[in-house]
């Protein structure tokens, strides 16, 4: 019986060991499922990437150029430089004294004459000082009449021996004091008039108002000493004194001489060309930029030319430039922007990420450019360095 009991006890199930085995098996299955899901995701992502890059319409990287207007005279160019239109007569006009601006008679764009009243400052204090000085002068002038009469009587009495010399001297002293007071009063009047005149702001020369820097009610001062004080009331420029100030590289400055013919093109009006000539070369270089400033005067210009506009200056040869200067500008494109296919001249505009084929007609060369007779317009963005990859409708990406 003892043996039977021992044998039965040995057959007892170990539930804790069984649970540990089940847990390990479950964890292993979870890891396998997670790895399988990750693998599927990687395969799908790789397939999508391959479809987009190899099966889809992959954009071609391109370089763009611009259709521009160019004058035949530019074919005679010595060099080009960039600069800005600058008025040689320009002034930030301020008041001659500190005060509150109570009147401003101009706005941006107004034309003013020399000594024209632009604005006025509050002048009550200065008018009161002027009135006080004028009243004092009248008092002294009244006393002067009395002093003159008294001095004349004393001289007559002294001559007749009826008055002492000391009384005559006293009369002369009183008369001199009155005349001195009159001189002081006149000087005070002059000072008050100058102070009053300083409250009037006038144009120093005839010109055009470029900016308005202060408004009525603000404090203006010639030195802008106060935190809220304005120095300049308006900025005026003489638009008949416009010149282009261009920076020319030190290595090319020897090509520029006084009187050299120039062709001026404004970035704001690329279809217009203006004749000009070198009027001065500043006799110093900019150490930081390695350039020398050259001033180019306009032969003539119109209302499209304004101060601070950016400009491109082409210095041209003297021999043939004068004949070609008046020639009408032509449309040009870089030579590598036109390709020959099946006997046709083709260019490709860049529109909404696509290459759009355009039939063009060229009419020869101008320097390194091709002249365009038809098919393109000024300002069109076109693809350069064309090859067989570029066709009508090709997806493009700008380099």
Order of alpha helices (4+ residues) and beta strands (2+ residues): alpha-alpha-beta-beta-beta-beta-beta-beta-beta-alpha-alpha-beta-beta-beta-beta-beta-beta-beta-beta-beta-alpha-beta-beta-beta-beta-beta-beta-beta-beta
